Amino acid sequence: SSTVADEPGALGSSYPDYEAAGGAPGRYRLSTRSEPSLGSRGGGHPPGHPHPPGGGGAAKSSATVSRNLNRFSTFVKSGGEAFVLGEASGFVKDGDKLCVVLGPRGPEWQENPYPFQCSIEDPTKQTKFKGMKSYIAYKLVPSHTGQQVHRRYKHFDWLYGRLAEKFPFPIISVPHLPEKQATGRFEEDFISKRRKGLAWWMDHMCSHPVLAQCDAFQHFLTCPSTDEKAWKQGKRKAEKDEMVGANFFLTISVPTGPGASLDLQEVESQVDGFKAFTKKMDESALQLNHTANEFARKQVTGFKKEYQKVGHSFKCLSQAFELDQQAFSAGLNQAIAFTAEAYDAIGDLFADQPRQDLDPVMDLLALYQGHLANFP
């Protein structure tokens, strides 16, 4: 389960095989053949050790280096290793090219020339199979088309799966969707919370220069809800996309010329700094989310209840004075009753306050936590 890089003095595990060319020592050509396992090597020699000269006068010798056997490595799963080994192959159309440009803060994706936004509104309960199956549909209105479409959560889930497969992490981080829920799916609070989570997710997707222009994402936003045939055709096209995994790296066009090359030490320093940042950010976001959630819960339940207890006590006092029906005390009775109502209202304000401040903060934190969860 460990990589060869863990062994002192051994060559890195992700290097391709090298073979001596024509028996001449010191001259090597790059071989990108794929070797499935150590056990399939001829003669059973350990990786990194040259094979003995073959019989029959064959003077050719070879030195082999094993592939990275850690199949859980992000580098392997993303297709990065296969790309470096030259195993990526595919024809890149002009429309598939993704350009990296040098911005004021270093390399960045080229901006989307046609930016747009998309609102998510009016969650409505709908049925199919003559009422046997119910679901919630959300109305989406992209600003670049102005045409509304209706999508279910399962459509969002399909889109997320396609994007996560197409764009290997950590080249592009696709934030997680709001979590699924088996029970209470039709409760008003849950539907409202999910709609807000999807809206945050959609804002991020539309503002991303690469994700926003992806064919699968555009199909999701623009295919008419009533055209089932067109929807399935677009789905099949997205699922058959060949520019995924190792091939995705072929679509990236990087800047060239003076100033375009990256300094290795600076890159390593930035990556180390980013690792420290994401770890601390993850811990801080979790802590703030927990604290804000607890505080919001107290405002909705504890604080509201305490103020309403005070209000109830004033109300009882007011009712007591009303039994003594003296004309000169009417003003005082009204004032005590008003005080009771004021405390009740303050309790309601406390209960409503998290919706104004803490809830939006926690929604945004959830989006960041969805990003942070992607980093290995």
Secondary structure, DSSP 8 states (H G I E B T S, - for coil): ---GGGSTT---TT--EEEESTT-TT-EEEE------GGGSGGG--TTS-----STT----EE-------TT-HHHHTTHHHHHTT-------GGG-EEEEEETTEEEE---SS---EEEEEEEEEEETTTTEEEEEEEEEETTT---EEEEHHHHHHHHHHHHHHS-TTTS---------SS-TT-HHHHHHHHHHHHHHHHHHHH-TTGGG-HHHHHHHHS-TT-HHHHHHHHHHHHT-SS-GGGGGGGEE---STT-S--HHHHHHHHHHHHHHHHHHHHHHHHHHHHHHHHHHHIIIIIHHHHHHHHHHHHHHHHHHHHS--GGGHHHHHHHHHHHHHHHHHHHHHHHHHHHTHHHHHHHHHHHHHHHTT--
